[in-house]
Amino acid sequence: MYKRNIYKVRTNESVSPKTMKMVLEGDTQYLTAAGQFVNVEVEGKFLRRPISVCDYDESTITLLYDVVGEGTKAMSAWREGREVDLLTGLGNGFSEQKECRKPLLLGGGIGCAPLYNLAKKLLARGIQPVVVLGFNSKSDVVSRDMFESLGVATYVATVDGSEGTRGFVTDVVREKSLSDCDYFYACGPLPMLRAVCGGLEMSGEVSLDERMACGFGVCMCCSIETKSGAKRICKEGPVFPKEELIWK
C-alpha cells in the first residue's frame, strides 16, 4: 500500500561529486521493507522521480541519489525546511526474513542505497552479512563508511582499480573467496545483475532499475517478461528472485 504525503527536508548534502544524501522528515508507516522506493514530485516536471529508500525509521526517510538530469539537479538544490510531495511505500522489497546463514549484499553504483537498510535489518536478526560495492572509480565510491559503521565486512571494487579490487563485484567474490555465502541480495546496473545471476551458483534476489512513469502499476511502461509471465517492476518488483528472471 502506498501513501501520498508532504515531507520536510532535514538535510541534503553532497557525498561524492555526483551523489547526494537527503534526509526527509515525515510519516514512514507505509514503508515496510528494505528495497522499496518513493516517487518524488519535482516542480515543473510532469513525472515524479523514483528513488530507492536508503534507510528509514519512525520519522525520517534517507535517500541516496545521483544527480543525472534536470529533475535530480533540481532536487540537489533543496534546502532544510523545504516541503516535498512524496508517494511512499512503493514496490515490493527484499525478503528480509529469508533463512540464510551468511548473506552476500552486492551493490553497483547508486544500487548500494537500498542494501544499507537491508544490512541493518539482517543484523537486527543476528545475521552478519558481507557487503561488496562496485563503482567506476575512487571518486564514485559512496556508502562504504555507512556499511563499515555497522560493523559488517565491506569490500570495494572499481573498474579502473583506483580503489579496492580492480574490476567488478564478481571479481571481489572470487578474490576474497566469498563463495561460502549462501544467499545474495543485489542491486545495480543490468550488466552487473546479469553477471551476478550468471556467475553465482547460490540463490538470491535482485532489485531492477528501470524507467518508470506512474510508479504504482497503472501505466505498465516498466513491465518485463519473467518465467511466470509479465511483471511490473514498480508493482511486483523492483525485487525479483534470481530464478524468475529471463536474461536476454
DOKOLDREN-729675 format. One line per field, with one value per residue (C-alpha): residue number from 0; residue in three letters; z, x, y. Coordinates in nm, 2 decimals, decimal comma. Each point is the difference from the previous one (the first is absolute). Layout:
% residues N
seq = c(NUM_...)
type = c(ALA_...)
z = c(Z_...)
x = c(X_...)
y = c(Y_...)
This chain:
% residues 248
seq = c(0_1_2_3_4_5_6_7_8_9_10_11_12_13_14_15_16_17_18_19_20_21_22_23_24_25_26_27_28_29_30_31_32_33_34_35_36_37_38_39_40_41_42_43_44_45_46_47_48_49_50_51_52_53_54_55_56_57_58_59_60_61_62_63_64_65_66_67_68_69_70_71_72_73_74_75_76_77_78_79_80_81_82_83_84_85_86_87_88_89_90_91_92_93_94_95_96_97_98_99_100_101_102_103_104_105_106_107_108_109_110_111_112_113_114_115_116_117_118_119_120_121_122_123_124_125_126_127_128_129_130_131_132_133_134_135_136_137_138_139_140_141_142_143_144_145_146_147_148_149_150_151_152_153_154_155_156_157_158_159_160_161_162_163_164_165_166_167_168_169_170_171_172_173_174_175_176_177_178_179_180_181_182_183_184_185_186_187_188_189_190_191_192_193_194_195_196_197_198_199_200_201_202_203_204_205_206_207_208_209_210_211_212_213_214_215_216_217_218_219_220_221_222_223_224_225_226_227_228_229_230_231_232_233_234_235_236_237_238_239_240_241_242_243_244_245_246_247)
type = c(MET_TYR_LYS_ARG_ASN_ILE_TYR_LYS_VAL_ARG_THR_ASN_GLU_SER_VAL_SER_PRO_LYS_THR_MET_LYS_MET_VAL_LEU_GLU_GLY_ASP_THR_GLN_TYR_LEU_THR_ALA_ALA_GLY_GLN_PHE_VAL_ASN_VAL_GLU_VAL_GLU_GLY_LYS_PHE_LEU_ARG_ARG_PRO_ILE_SER_VAL_CYS_ASP_TYR_ASP_GLU_SER_THR_ILE_THR_LEU_LEU_TYR_ASP_VAL_VAL_GLY_GLU_GLY_THR_LYS_ALA_MET_SER_ALA_TRP_ARG_GLU_GLY_ARG_GLU_VAL_ASP_LEU_LEU_THR_GLY_LEU_GLY_ASN_GLY_PHE_SER_GLU_GLN_LYS_GLU_CYS_ARG_LYS_PRO_LEU_LEU_LEU_GLY_GLY_GLY_ILE_GLY_CYS_ALA_PRO_LEU_TYR_ASN_LEU_ALA_LYS_LYS_LEU_LEU_ALA_ARG_GLY_ILE_GLN_PRO_VAL_VAL_VAL_LEU_GLY_PHE_ASN_SER_LYS_SER_ASP_VAL_VAL_SER_ARG_ASP_MET_PHE_GLU_SER_LEU_GLY_VAL_ALA_THR_TYR_VAL_ALA_THR_VAL_ASP_GLY_SER_GLU_GLY_THR_ARG_GLY_PHE_VAL_THR_ASP_VAL_VAL_ARG_GLU_LYS_SER_LEU_SER_ASP_CYS_ASP_TYR_PHE_TYR_ALA_CYS_GLY_PRO_LEU_PRO_MET_LEU_ARG_ALA_VAL_CYS_GLY_GLY_LEU_GLU_MET_SER_GLY_GLU_VAL_SER_LEU_ASP_GLU_ARG_MET_ALA_CYS_GLY_PHE_GLY_VAL_CYS_MET_CYS_CYS_SER_ILE_GLU_THR_LYS_SER_GLY_ALA_LYS_ARG_ILE_CYS_LYS_GLU_GLY_PRO_VAL_PHE_PRO_LYS_GLU_GLU_LEU_ILE_TRP_LYS)
z = c(0,00_-0,09_0,14_-0,12_0,26_0,06_0,15_0,11_-0,10_0,31_-0,19_-0,36_-0,05_-0,25_0,08_-0,33_-0,32_-0,14_0,30_0,26_0,33_0,11_0,33_0,00_0,31_-0,01_0,01_-0,07_0,10_-0,36_-0,04_0,10_-0,16_-0,11_-0,38_-0,04_-0,16_0,01_-0,29_0,04_-0,15_-0,16_-0,08_-0,37_-0,09_-0,12_0,13_0,35_0,07_0,14_0,27_0,20_0,37_0,16_0,36_0,21_0,36_0,18_-0,12_-0,28_-0,35_-0,13_-0,38_-0,18_-0,36_-0,30_-0,17_-0,36_-0,15_0,04_0,27_0,23_-0,06_0,13_0,30_0,08_0,06_0,26_0,35_0,36_0,06_-0,36_-0,04_-0,23_-0,14_0,01_-0,08_0,25_0,05_-0,37_-0,13_0,16_0,18_0,10_0,19_0,33_0,18_-0,24_0,19_-0,08_0,20_-0,18_-0,26_-0,26_-0,08_-0,34_-0,10_-0,32_-0,01_0,15_0,03_0,34_0,15_0,08_0,13_0,30_0,17_-0,09_0,17_0,32_0,00_-0,05_0,29_0,22_-0,06_0,10_-0,36_-0,11_-0,37_-0,22_-0,22_-0,34_-0,17_-0,36_-0,16_-0,31_0,19_0,34_-0,03_-0,04_0,32_0,24_0,30_0,09_0,33_0,07_-0,03_0,19_0,28_0,04_0,06_-0,31_-0,23_-0,29_-0,32_-0,30_-0,37_-0,25_-0,38_-0,03_0,31_0,18_0,32_0,12_-0,24_-0,37_-0,19_0,11_0,30_-0,14_0,00_0,37_0,07_-0,16_0,14_0,36_-0,03_0,09_-0,16_0,35_0,02_-0,04_-0,14_-0,18_-0,03_-0,29_-0,14_-0,28_-0,37_-0,22_-0,13_0,36_0,10_-0,31_0,09_0,36_-0,09_-0,25_0,20_0,35_0,07_0,31_-0,01_0,05_-0,07_-0,23_0,00_-0,35_-0,11_-0,28_-0,14_0,16_-0,05_0,25_0,26_0,12_-0,28_-0,21_-0,31_-0,06_-0,15_0,23_-0,08_-0,06_-0,10_0,27_0,01_0,16_-0,24_-0,03_0,32_0,08_0,15_0,20_0,14_0,01_0,02_0,01_0,18_-0,17_0,08_-0,22_-0,13_-0,13_-0,24_-0,37_-0,12_-0,37)
x = c(0,00_0,13_-0,08_0,04_0,13_0,20_0,35_0,26_0,36_0,22_0,33_0,11_0,37_0,26_0,18_0,19_0,05_-0,33_-0,19_-0,22_-0,14_-0,34_-0,18_-0,37_-0,23_-0,35_-0,22_0,18_-0,27_-0,05_0,36_0,01_0,31_0,35_0,01_-0,32_0,01_-0,17_-0,12_0,11_-0,20_0,23_-0,15_-0,04_0,04_-0,29_0,14_0,11_0,35_0,03_0,27_0,10_-0,03_0,34_-0,13_-0,30_-0,12_-0,31_0,03_0,26_0,08_0,35_0,05_0,33_-0,02_0,22_-0,04_-0,05_-0,26_-0,22_-0,22_0,28_0,19_-0,30_-0,02_0,37_-0,08_-0,27_0,09_-0,11_-0,37_-0,11_-0,33_0,01_-0,29_0,07_-0,17_0,14_-0,03_0,04_0,11_0,09_0,33_0,25_-0,10_0,15_-0,12_0,17_0,18_0,37_0,32_0,23_-0,17_0,20_-0,11_0,11_-0,04_0,10_0,02_-0,31_-0,14_0,18_-0,28_-0,27_0,25_0,08_-0,34_0,01_0,33_-0,14_-0,30_0,21_0,23_-0,31_-0,08_0,35_0,11_0,33_0,01_0,30_-0,02_0,17_-0,04_0,10_0,08_0,17_0,27_0,11_-0,18_-0,33_0,03_-0,29_-0,16_0,31_0,03_-0,37_0,04_0,32_-0,16_-0,24_0,30_-0,05_0,28_-0,01_0,20_0,03_0,07_0,07_0,02_0,32_0,17_0,03_-0,16_-0,03_0,00_0,04_-0,31_-0,35_-0,19_0,03_0,38_-0,01_-0,21_0,27_0,29_-0,13_-0,14_-0,35_-0,16_-0,07_-0,29_-0,33_-0,23_0,04_-0,18_0,10_-0,09_0,18_0,02_-0,13_0,34_0,11_-0,32_0,03_0,36_-0,10_-0,29_0,20_0,32_-0,12_-0,14_-0,18_-0,36_-0,09_-0,20_0,06_-0,15_-0,05_0,04_-0,23_-0,16_-0,34_-0,29_-0,28_0,20_-0,30_-0,08_-0,27_0,19_0,19_0,30_0,25_-0,13_0,25_-0,05_0,08_-0,02_-0,35_-0,12_0,00_0,09_0,01_0,32_-0,17_-0,28_0,11_0,36_0,25_0,13_-0,03_0,14_0,30_-0,18_-0,29_0,20_0,06_0,33_0,01)
y = c(0,00_0,34_0,34_0,36_0,25_0,31_-0,02_0,25_0,00_-0,03_-0,03_-0,02_-0,03_-0,12_-0,32_-0,03_0,21_-0,13_-0,15_0,17_-0,13_0,15_-0,06_0,08_0,03_-0,14_-0,31_-0,32_-0,26_-0,11_-0,11_-0,36_-0,16_0,08_0,05_0,20_0,34_0,34_0,22_0,36_0,29_0,26_0,34_0,06_-0,37_-0,22_-0,33_-0,06_-0,13_-0,36_-0,02_-0,31_0,04_-0,03_0,00_0,09_0,01_0,11_0,36_0,03_-0,13_0,01_0,01_-0,04_0,12_0,08_0,34_-0,11_0,22_0,31_-0,16_-0,12_0,32_0,20_-0,24_0,06_0,37_-0,06_0,13_-0,06_0,06_-0,04_-0,19_-0,30_-0,20_-0,38_-0,32_-0,25_-0,37_-0,09_-0,33_-0,33_-0,02_-0,26_-0,32_0,11_-0,32_-0,23_-0,28_0,03_-0,04_0,25_0,23_0,19_0,35_0,12_0,37_0,17_0,38_0,16_-0,35_-0,02_0,22_-0,25_-0,25_0,22_-0,04_-0,37_-0,04_0,17_-0,23_-0,32_0,11_0,05_-0,37_-0,10_-0,07_0,14_0,09_0,06_0,32_0,05_0,33_0,08_0,33_0,14_0,19_0,12_0,33_-0,19_-0,20_0,07_-0,17_-0,21_0,19_-0,06_-0,37_-0,01_0,19_-0,29_-0,23_-0,22_-0,11_0,24_-0,04_0,24_-0,06_0,28_-0,06_0,21_-0,15_0,33_-0,13_-0,36_-0,29_0,08_-0,12_-0,08_-0,13_-0,35_0,03_0,08_-0,31_-0,21_0,19_-0,01_-0,35_0,10_-0,30_-0,13_0,25_-0,18_0,27_0,33_0,33_0,22_0,35_0,18_0,05_-0,28_-0,13_-0,05_-0,18_-0,22_-0,09_-0,07_-0,22_-0,19_-0,02_-0,10_-0,34_0,10_0,12_0,36_0,31_0,30_0,35_0,12_0,36_0,10_0,32_0,06_0,23_-0,04_-0,20_-0,21_-0,24_0,17_0,11_-0,33_0,17_-0,18_-0,35_-0,28_-0,36_-0,26_-0,37_0,03_0,27_0,38_0,18_0,37_0,12_0,27_-0,23_-0,36_0,11_0,17_-0,31_-0,34_-0,35_-0,08_-0,31_0,21_0,21_-0,04_0,15_0,09)
